[in-house]
Amino acid sequence: MIYTYQNFISSTDIQQIRQKVYNLKDIYRPVTRLSDNCDYSSVCACTLGNAIYAHREIDNNINRIMKNTFADLYQITIDRLKSIFNITNVYLFDFSVPGFHVFRGKELNERVNNLHFHTDRSLLNHCVVDSSIVDEEFMYSFMTLIENTNDPSYLDLENNKHYYEHGDFNVWSAHVPHRIGASKFGDSDSRITYQGHIFKAKHSNCYYLYF
């Protein structure tokens, strides 16, 4: 089950966030399952931020840049999640904060179409995370569409599709198998999504956001 909360951010917010993402293209990192490089001028399949699932070395400088650049976005994310789950004590994770996927260029068409279904439980297998502190019963993912191709954007759930609208806040269990919905990319087409996860620390009442 996926829940959608409308009017999470405004069209003005979207424009400002999109420009900030573009401005940080020098610290994009390749999505390992899609691309060996990230040349934004042609084809790009990248993350902005320390994505846990990539299992690469954490870059603390990127984390600092993300926190400084998107502080307002993180605060409204925390506020929204507190409201949705009726929780308090929500924090950004030390070394990984919510980030962005940036897809651009027609060469991505075949690669995106062939992605496998997956769950969002990579945190449990990360080398610098003690999985014993994670309450697996409370792990959720969230996503907001920032920019898209002409095709509708959706989450593919094997037997169902959940369509996104710009600025909405979409939330689903990290245990749900899914993949990004296939889109047709032209040379100058881009899709940017703001994405992250929240988990509860076992034996405490603290919740943490990460990418």
C-alpha positions in Angstrom: 0.0 0.0 0.0 1.3 3.5 -1.0 0.0 6.6 0.6 0.0 10.0 -1.1 -0.1 13.3 0.7 -0.8 16.2 -1.5 0.7 19.7 -1.4 3.9 18.7 0.3 5.9 21.4 -1.5 4.8 24.2 -3.8 5.6 24.8 -7.5 8.0 27.5 -6.3 9.7 25.1 -3.9 10.1 22.6 -6.8 11.8 25.1 -9.0 14.2 26.2 -6.3 15.0 22.6 -5.3 15.5 21.6 -9.0 18.0 24.5 -9.4 19.9 23.5 -6.3 20.1 19.9 -7.6 21.5 21.2 -10.9 24.0 23.4 -9.1 25.4 20.4 -7.3 26.1 18.3 -10.4 29.8 18.2 -9.6 29.1 15.9 -6.6 26.6 13.5 -8.4 27.6 9.9 -8.0 26.7 7.1 -10.5 23.9 4.7 -9.7 25.9 1.5 -9.9 23.1 -0.6 -11.4 22.5 1.8 -14.3 25.6 3.7 -15.2 29.4 3.6 -15.0 29.7 7.3 -15.4 27.6 10.5 -15.0 28.1 12.9 -17.8 25.2 15.3 -17.3 25.6 16.6 -20.8 24.5 13.3 -22.4 23.5 10.4 -20.3 23.1 10.5 -16.5 22.0 7.9 -13.9 23.1 9.4 -10.7 22.5 10.0 -7.0 22.9 13.3 -5.2 23.7 12.2 -1.6 25.1 9.2 0.2 22.8 6.4 -1.0 23.0 3.5 1.4 22.0 0.9 -1.3 25.0 1.7 -3.4 27.3 0.2 -0.7 30.1 2.7 -1.5 32.3 4.7 0.9 30.4 7.4 2.7 31.5 10.9 1.8 31.0 13.1 4.9 31.6 16.3 2.8 28.7 15.4 0.6 26.6 14.9 3.7 27.5 18.4 5.0 26.7 20.0 1.7 23.3 18.2 1.6 22.4 19.3 5.1 23.4 22.9 4.4 21.7 23.1 1.0 18.4 21.3 1.8 17.9 22.2 5.5 14.4 23.6 4.8 13.4 20.6 2.8 14.6 18.2 5.6 12.7 20.2 8.2 9.3 20.0 6.4 10.0 16.3 5.7 10.5 15.7 9.4 7.4 17.6 10.2 5.3 15.7 7.7 6.5 12.3 8.9 5.8 13.3 12.5 2.3 14.1 11.4 1.8 11.0 9.3 3.0 8.5 11.9 2.1 10.5 15.0 5.7 10.3 16.2 8.3 12.6 17.8 12.1 12.4 18.1 12.8 12.3 14.4 16.3 13.1 13.3 18.6 13.0 10.2 21.0 10.0 10.2 24.6 10.9 10.9 26.2 9.9 7.6 23.3 9.6 5.1 20.5 12.1 4.6 17.6 12.0 2.1 18.9 12.7 -1.4 18.0 12.7 -5.1 18.0 10.4 -8.1 18.9 12.2 -11.4 18.1 10.4 -14.6 18.8 12.1 -18.0 19.3 11.1 -21.6 17.8 8.6 -24.1 20.4 6.0 -23.5 18.7 5.2 -20.2 15.5 3.8 -21.9 16.6 0.2 -22.1 18.4 0.2 -18.8 15.5 1.6 -16.8 13.1 -0.9 -18.5 15.2 -3.8 -17.4 15.5 -2.9 -13.7 14.7 -5.6 -11.2 12.1 -5.4 -8.4 13.7 -4.7 -5.0 12.8 -3.7 -1.4 14.3 -0.8 0.5 16.1 -2.8 3.3 19.7 -2.1 2.3 20.3 -0.4 5.6 20.3 -3.8 7.3 23.3 -4.9 5.2 25.4 -1.7 5.2 28.9 -2.3 6.5 28.9 0.7 8.9 25.4 0.1 10.3 24.7 -2.1 13.3 21.6 -3.9 12.0 20.7 -4.9 15.6 19.7 -1.3 16.3 17.1 -1.2 13.5 13.5 -2.1 14.2 12.6 -3.9 11.0 8.9 -3.5 11.7 9.2 0.3 11.1 11.0 1.0 7.9 9.4 3.2 5.3 10.4 4.9 2.1 9.2 8.3 0.8 9.5 10.1 -2.5 8.5 13.4 -4.2 8.7 14.1 -7.9 10.8 17.2 -8.8 11.2 16.9 -12.5 9.9 14.4 -15.1 9.8 13.4 -18.8 6.6 13.8 -20.8 5.6 10.3 -19.7 3.7 9.9 -16.5 6.0 8.9 -13.6 5.0 5.9 -11.4 6.2 3.3 -9.0 5.9 -0.2 -10.5 4.5 -2.7 -7.9 4.6 -5.8 -10.0 0.8 -6.0 -10.2 -0.1 -2.4 -9.9 1.2 1.1 -10.7 1.2 4.1 -8.4 1.4 7.4 -10.3 3.2 10.4 -9.0 2.3 14.1 -9.2 4.8 16.9 -8.8 5.1 18.1 -5.2 3.2 15.2 -3.6 4.7 13.2 -0.7 4.5 9.4 -1.4 5.1 6.9 1.4 5.3 3.1 1.4 6.7 0.2 3.4 10.3 -0.6 2.8 9.3 -4.3 2.6 7.2 -3.8 -0.6 8.9 -5.1 -3.8 9.0 -2.3 -6.4 11.0 -0.6 -9.1 10.8 2.8 -10.9 8.2 3.0 -13.7 9.7 2.9 -17.2 9.8 6.2 -19.0 10.8 7.3 -22.5 13.8 9.6 -22.2 14.7 11.9 -25.0 18.2 13.5 -25.3 17.3 16.4 -23.0 14.7 14.7 -20.8 15.3 14.5 -17.1 13.7 12.9 -14.1 14.6 14.1 -10.7 13.1 12.5 -7.5 13.6 13.5 -3.9 13.9 10.2 -2.0 14.6 8.9 1.5 13.7 6.4 4.2 12.8 6.4 7.8 13.5 3.7 10.4 12.9 3.4 14.1 15.7 2.5 16.4 15.1 -0.7 18.3 14.5 -0.3 22.1 14.1 3.5 21.8 11.6 6.0 20.6 13.9 7.6 18.1 13.4 7.7 14.3 16.0 8.5 11.7 16.0 9.6 8.1 18.5 8.4 5.5 19.0 7.9 1.8 
